[in-house]
Amino acid sequence: MSDLLEHVKRHCKIHQIELQIANTSVIQYPGHSSCVSGFFVVKNNNPILGIALGAKSSDEILLHEFNHSIQWIENDRSWKQNYLTSSEIKKFSMQQNAEALDIINLWTDKSIELTSFELTDFINRAISVELDCEKRTVKWAFLYLKDFNSSFYTQKANAYLRYYKFVELNRRWNLKTAPYDDKATIASQLSTFDQDYLSPLSIDEINTYNDLYARDEVVYNTYLNENKDT
């Protein structure tokens, strides 16, 4: 991690990317109340990379977010398509550089309504930019991560990528347990990037994510009870 983090620090300095480091298990996502393990966003033309060093597999997450910054630097096609168009920015009163995920977050918060076509389009754009980033992460992990298991990482990535389709169906994110941190969900996934990520979920996939959500509610309620006086 130390070598990777130093590399990311140099990278951010060269490309004028603001680097936010938290020594906690989560870090707040810019412009939203949710907390995540890491992020790379561009807000009003200002790129920001954030990492929670206390998160599980924080080295993999940091490499993933680093690769999002590479997408931005290269002006990758999936990165460009992830941005809202000028007409979408106007329609939803969004700032410049707003992404598909920003709209998805507003929708899950029930701050805006979307047509089924709009929702699927934003979900698919978010999946596409994440899929490209996950492939980049696997490709370059041997340079930065020791004892990297590409098959297992790909299973975790697939659990995350297909989860977007569950969000599309249920209008909700998990509260505490990410799909890439859950053993049962990971085990249900392929170990290769070899599927139609934009297709609707199968019944088995829906059942897997429903089970994860039910267990996540228990984890979240336990967390609330343990921290109600803090």
C-alpha positions in Angstrom: 0.0 0.0 0.0 2.8 2.5 0.9 4.3 2.3 -2.6 0.9 2.6 -4.3 -0.1 5.5 -2.1 3.1 7.3 -2.8 2.6 6.8 -6.5 -0.9 8.1 -6.3 0.3 11.2 -4.4 2.8 11.9 -7.1 0.2 11.3 -9.8 -2.3 13.7 -8.1 0.4 16.4 -7.8 1.4 16.1 -11.4 -2.2 16.2 -12.7 -3.5 18.8 -10.1 -5.9 16.3 -8.5 -7.0 17.1 -5.0 -6.3 14.1 -2.8 -8.4 13.4 0.2 -7.2 10.7 2.6 -9.2 9.4 5.6 -7.8 7.0 8.2 -11.3 5.6 8.7 -13.3 2.9 7.1 -15.4 5.3 5.0 -15.1 8.7 3.4 -17.9 11.1 2.5 -18.8 11.2 -1.2 -18.6 14.8 -2.5 -21.9 16.5 -2.9 -23.9 13.6 -1.3 -24.6 12.4 2.2 -23.5 8.9 1.5 -20.1 7.5 2.8 -18.0 5.2 0.6 -14.6 3.5 0.6 -13.2 5.6 -2.1 -14.0 7.9 -5.1 -12.8 9.9 -8.0 -15.0 12.7 -9.2 -14.7 16.0 -11.0 -16.7 18.8 -9.5 -16.8 22.0 -11.6 -13.7 21.0 -13.4 -11.9 20.2 -10.2 -10.8 16.5 -9.9 -10.8 14.9 -6.5 -9.6 11.5 -5.5 -10.6 10.2 -2.1 -9.6 7.0 -0.2 -10.6 5.6 3.2 -7.4 3.8 4.3 -9.3 1.9 7.0 -11.6 0.2 4.5 -11.4 -3.5 3.7 -9.1 -4.0 0.7 -8.3 -0.3 0.6 -5.3 -1.0 -1.6 -7.5 -2.4 -4.3 -10.0 0.4 -3.9 -7.2 3.0 -4.2 -6.0 1.4 -7.4 -9.5 1.4 -8.8 -10.0 5.1 -8.1 -6.6 5.8 -9.5 -7.8 4.1 -12.7 -10.8 6.4 -12.8 -8.4 9.3 -12.8 -6.6 7.7 -15.8 -10.0 7.5 -17.6 -10.5 11.2 -17.0 -6.9 12.1 -18.1 -7.3 10.0 -21.3 -10.8 11.4 -21.9 -11.9 7.7 -22.3 -15.2 7.1 -24.2 -16.9 5.5 -21.2 -15.8 8.4 -19.0 -17.2 11.0 -21.4 -20.5 9.1 -21.8 -20.8 9.0 -18.0 -21.0 12.8 -17.9 -24.4 14.4 -18.2 -25.1 16.1 -21.5 -25.8 19.9 -21.5 -29.5 19.2 -21.9 -29.5 16.8 -19.0 -27.6 19.3 -16.8 -30.3 21.9 -17.6 -33.2 19.5 -17.1 -32.0 18.2 -13.7 -30.4 21.5 -12.6 -27.0 19.9 -12.2 -23.5 21.4 -12.1 -20.9 21.0 -14.8 -19.2 17.6 -14.7 -22.2 15.9 -13.1 -22.2 12.1 -13.7 -24.7 9.4 -14.1 -24.1 8.3 -10.5 -25.1 11.8 -9.3 -28.5 11.4 -11.0 -28.9 7.9 -9.6 -28.2 9.1 -6.1 -30.8 11.8 -6.4 -33.3 9.2 -7.6 -32.5 6.8 -4.8 -32.9 9.7 -2.4 -36.3 10.4 -4.1 -35.3 13.9 -4.8 -36.1 13.5 -8.5 -38.2 11.2 -10.7 -37.0 9.5 -13.8 -38.7 7.7 -16.7 -37.9 4.0 -17.0 -35.9 4.9 -20.2 -33.9 7.6 -18.3 -33.2 5.4 -15.4 -31.9 2.5 -17.4 -29.8 4.8 -19.5 -28.1 6.4 -16.4 -27.7 3.0 -14.8 -26.1 1.6 -17.9 -23.7 4.5 -18.3 -22.6 4.1 -14.7 -22.0 0.4 -15.3 -20.0 1.0 -18.5 -17.6 3.4 -16.9 -17.1 1.1 -13.9 -16.6 -2.0 -16.1 -13.8 -0.2 -18.0 -12.2 0.8 -14.7 -12.4 -2.7 -13.3 -10.7 -4.1 -16.3 -8.0 -1.5 -16.1 -7.5 -2.3 -12.4 -7.0 -6.1 -13.0 -4.7 -5.3 -15.9 -2.3 -3.2 -13.9 -2.7 -4.7 -10.4 0.5 -6.8 -10.9 2.5 -3.5 -10.9 1.1 -2.2 -7.6 -0.4 -5.0 -5.5 1.3 -8.0 -3.9 -0.4 -11.4 -4.0 -3.2 -10.0 -6.1 -5.8 -12.7 -7.0 -7.3 -11.5 -10.3 -10.0 -14.2 -10.4 -11.3 -13.3 -6.9 -11.1 -9.6 -7.6 -13.1 -10.1 -10.8 -15.8 -11.9 -8.9 -15.9 -8.9 -6.5 -16.1 -6.5 -9.4 -18.9 -8.5 -11.0 -20.8 -8.4 -7.7 -20.5 -4.7 -7.8 -21.3 -4.2 -11.4 -24.5 -6.3 -11.5 -25.6 -4.7 -8.2 -26.4 -1.5 -10.2 -29.2 -3.5 -11.9 -30.6 -4.4 -8.5 -30.6 -0.7 -7.5 -32.4 0.0 -10.7 -35.2 -2.4 -9.7 -35.4 -1.5 -6.0 -34.5 2.2 -5.8 -32.1 1.6 -2.8 -28.5 1.2 -1.9 -27.3 -1.1 0.8 -26.8 0.7 4.1 -23.7 -1.0 5.5 -22.7 -4.1 3.4 -21.2 -3.6 0.0 -21.8 -6.5 -2.4 -18.0 -6.8 -3.1 -17.5 -7.3 0.7 -20.1 -10.1 1.1 -18.8 -13.7 0.7 -22.1 -15.2 -0.5 -22.6 -12.5 -3.1 -19.1 -12.8 -4.4 -19.3 -16.6 -4.6 -22.3 -16.3 -6.9 -20.3 -14.4 -9.5 -18.2 -15.3 -12.5 -14.4 -15.0 -12.2 -14.1 -13.4 -15.7 -15.4 -10.3 -17.4 -17.6 -12.4 -19.7 -21.3 -11.5 -19.4 -23.9 -9.0 -20.6 -23.6 -6.4 -17.8 -26.5 -4.3 -19.1 -29.1 -7.1 -19.3 -31.8 -7.4 -16.6 -31.0 -9.5 -13.6 -32.0 -13.2 -13.6 -34.2 -14.6 -10.8 -31.2 -16.1 -9.1 -29.4 -12.8 -9.2 -32.4 -11.0 -7.7 -32.6 -13.6 -5.0 -28.9 -13.2 -4.2 -29.1 -9.4 -3.8 -32.4 -9.6 -1.9 -30.7 -12.0 0.5 -27.8 -9.6 0.9 -30.1 -6.6 1.5 -32.0 -8.5 4.2 -28.7 -9.4 6.0 -27.5 -5.8 5.5 -30.6 -4.5 7.3 -29.7 -6.7 10.3 -26.1 -5.3 10.2 -27.4 -1.7 9.9 -29.9 -2.1 12.8 -27.2 -3.6 15.0 -24.9 -0.7 14.1 -27.7 1.8 15.0 -28.3 0.1 18.4 -24.7 0.0 19.3 -24.2 3.7 18.4 -27.5 5.2 19.5 -25.9 7.0 22.5 -22.9 8.3 20.6 
